[in-house]
Amino acid sequence: MKTLTILIALVTLSVNVFANNTSVNESVKKAVKKVMHHIDEQGNEVATSRYISDADLPLNVIKKLMKKCPNENIVSVREFNAAGEKTYIVTLETATQYQVVKISTLDFETLESFNKAN
């Protein structure tokens, strides 16, 4: 009986300690907010996307960027995951223009390119 009472007291204490831990809750909230879910008309998830830093890009994507756009700086990176395939939409910047490219395992495609306003 003593063991059961002590066990219940420990469980109650543990639940109360973790319930008031706001740092864990805030980090989970931030992580969930970063991922966007894309759904079809029936409500089925077709893709997810999130903004990532350039340091999180896979090596093969970095190599493609270095080969195709060596003198451009990365402004933003968005990662799409659809049907298990990851695609990256990268916004690049030079002194005179912006360029938006799509990079997947096989493809490198320029989606948009425009000059900066003077």
Secondary structure by P-SEA (a helix, b strand, c coil): caaaaaaaaaaaaaaaaaaaaaaaaaaaaaaaaabbbbbcccccccbbbbbbccccccaaaaaaaaaccccccccbbbbbbcccbbbbbbbbbcccbbbbbbbccccccccccccccc
